[in-house]
């Protein structure tokens, strides 16, 4: 099966995303295993940032590779899968990149209001667009997070709600770093450090 779809792409830093899309293009279906993987997550901010930069960069790589011929991709995937592919890859990256832009614009307009500088009509619309976009993004993010949690894990969820703007800002910074890395060193693999193997 791996030979049929072209094997692993050694140049894509999220080779699993690329491989899943290639499997789908060949008519295969991927599923998620519900058992624990016991994989170590990042234990500090630097490792977390590097992992997110790698993921964003790989998602951009995957989208660019498969969208070289959009009509071929559209013909090889069911319509719903094609749309979901655009949302997952392009949508995730674009929403993360735009977050810092929206926050900066909102802060600029807030400073303008603070110093009693009148806003034009288009700036009023811009404030509304910024606020609605940010609230919808946060709302969707938190709703999906709430859905996947078991009831016992939902205690203290309000703390995550408070931290969401900070988390999204960190994600946005990672997305911008990924865009820069894609230009400067597209195949650099910032590997997430793992603890020494433990017996289970």
C-alpha positions as a printed Julia matrix, in Angstrom:
200×3 Matrix{Float64}:
   0.0    0.0     0.0
   2.82   2.4     0.87
   4.57   1.56   -2.4
   1.35   2.16   -4.3
   0.93   5.7    -2.95
   4.62   6.61   -3.28
   5.97   5.8     0.19
   6.99   8.37    2.76
   7.93  11.85    1.59
  11.38  12.42    3.19
  11.18  16.19    2.56
   7.82  16.91    4.2
   8.16  17.65    7.92
   4.61  16.38    8.6
   4.9   13.26    6.52
   1.89  11.69    8.24
  -0.44  14.44    6.99
   0.93  14.12    3.47
   0.69  10.33    3.53
  -2.91  10.42    4.81
  -3.91  12.7     1.95
  -2.13  10.51   -0.62
  -3.87   7.42    0.79
  -7.21   9.22    0.45
  -6.4   10.14   -3.16
  -5.86   6.44   -3.89
  -9.21   5.48   -2.37
  -8.0    4.35    1.06
  -9.52   5.49    4.31
  -7.71   6.53    7.5
  -9.15   6.03   10.97
  -8.11   7.19   14.42
  -7.1    4.64   17.05
  -8.74   5.4    20.38
  -6.04   3.81   22.55
  -3.31   5.91   24.13
  -0.08   6.31   22.17
   2.03   7.0    25.28
   3.98   9.54   23.28
   5.75  12.32   25.17
   4.37  15.79   24.6
   6.53  18.94   24.7
   7.56  19.74   28.27
   8.61  23.37   27.84
   7.65  26.4    25.78
  10.59  26.14   23.37
   9.82  22.49   22.52
   6.11  23.32   22.13
   6.91  26.26   19.84
   9.29  24.23   17.67
   6.73  21.43   17.36
   3.99  23.86   16.28
   6.33  25.56   13.79
   7.12  22.14   12.29
   3.43  21.22   12.11
   2.41  24.49   10.45
   5.29  24.26    8.0
   4.38  20.68    7.12
   0.72  21.54    6.64
   1.7   24.35    4.27
   4.04  21.97    2.41
   1.31  19.34    2.16
  -1.26  21.84    0.87
   1.16  23.31   -1.68
   2.2   19.87   -2.99
  -1.33  18.53   -3.37
  -2.74  21.79   -4.75
  -0.21  21.91   -7.61
  -3.04  20.44   -9.66
  -6.28  21.39   -7.87
  -8.48  19.77  -10.51
  -6.65  16.44  -10.09
  -7.04  16.61   -6.3
 -10.73  17.48   -6.65
 -11.31  14.57   -9.04
  -9.5   12.05   -6.81
 -11.3   13.0    -3.59
 -15.01  13.06   -2.82
 -16.34  16.65   -2.77
 -16.72  16.69    1.02
 -13.15  15.42    1.49
 -11.81  18.05   -0.91
 -13.58  20.83    1.02
 -12.42  19.43    4.38
  -8.85  19.29    3.02
  -9.02  23.02    2.22
 -10.44  23.83    5.66
  -7.95  21.67    7.56
  -4.78  22.69    5.76
  -5.32  26.16    4.27
  -7.96  27.2     6.81
  -5.94  26.22    9.86
  -2.83  28.0     8.65
  -4.63  31.13    7.41
  -6.68  31.52   10.59
  -3.52  31.25   12.68
  -1.62  33.73   10.5
  -4.5   36.22   10.55
  -4.96  36.08   14.31
  -1.99  38.35   15.07
  -3.07  40.69   12.25
  -6.6   40.96   13.69
  -5.28  41.53   17.21
  -2.87  44.25   15.99
  -5.64  45.99   14.05
  -7.99  45.79   17.03
  -5.34  47.24   19.35
  -4.65  50.05   16.88
  -8.34  50.94   16.73
  -8.59  50.72   20.54
  -5.73  53.23   20.85
  -7.55  55.49   18.4
 -10.7   55.36   20.55
  -8.65  55.9    23.71
  -7.21  59.12   22.32
 -10.64  60.23   21.13
  -9.71  60.14   17.43
 -12.95  59.74   15.46
 -13.36  56.49   13.52
 -14.5   56.43    9.94
 -17.36  54.16    8.85
 -14.99  51.55    7.37
 -13.05  51.45   10.66
 -16.29  50.77   12.57
 -16.97  47.87   10.22
 -13.39  46.71   10.73
 -13.84  46.65   14.53
 -17.01  44.59   14.14
 -15.29  42.2    11.7
 -12.28  41.79   14.03
 -14.36  41.14   17.13
 -16.73  38.71   15.39
 -13.86  36.82   13.73
 -11.94  36.47   16.98
 -15.0   35.42   18.99
 -16.11  32.87   16.39
 -12.58  31.45   16.2
 -12.26  31.15   19.96
 -15.81  29.77   20.24
 -15.24  27.03   17.65
 -11.89  26.14   19.23
 -13.37  25.86   22.73
 -16.49  24.03   21.58
 -14.45  21.35   19.79
 -12.19  21.06   22.85
 -15.24  20.65   25.1
 -16.72  17.94   22.83
 -13.67  15.68   22.92
 -13.17  15.88   26.68
 -14.61  13.22   28.95
 -16.99  14.63   31.61
 -14.43  14.13   34.4
 -11.84  16.1    32.39
 -14.16  19.11   31.93
 -13.6   20.38   35.46
 -11.6   23.57   35.32
 -12.4   24.09   31.62
 -13.02  27.78   32.38
  -9.26  28.16   32.95
  -8.66  27.07   29.35
 -11.22  29.64   28.23
  -9.27  32.4    29.97
  -5.99  31.22   28.44
  -7.37  30.95   24.89
  -6.28  34.43   23.67
  -2.73  33.74   24.88
  -2.69  30.28   23.3
  -3.96  31.57   19.97
  -1.37  34.33   19.98
   1.33  31.72   20.57
  -0.1   29.63   17.71
  -0.15  32.66   15.45
   3.48  33.43   16.2
   4.39  29.8    15.45
   2.52  30.02   12.11
   4.47  33.15   11.11
   7.73  31.45   12.11
   6.7   28.44   10.0
   6.13  30.67    6.99
   9.6   32.15    7.46
  11.15  28.69    7.9
   9.41  27.43    4.78
  11.22  30.16    2.87
  14.63  29.9     4.6
  14.94  26.17    5.47
  11.92  24.25    4.19
  13.1   20.76    5.15
  14.55  21.53    8.58
  13.09  19.12   11.12
  12.86  20.56   14.65
  12.41  17.24   16.42
  10.45  17.25   19.69
  12.76  15.95   22.45
  11.62  12.73   24.12
  12.47  11.21   27.46
  14.48   8.0    27.62
  12.41   4.9    26.93
  10.56   3.53   29.94
   9.31   0.01   30.54
   5.5   -0.18   30.59
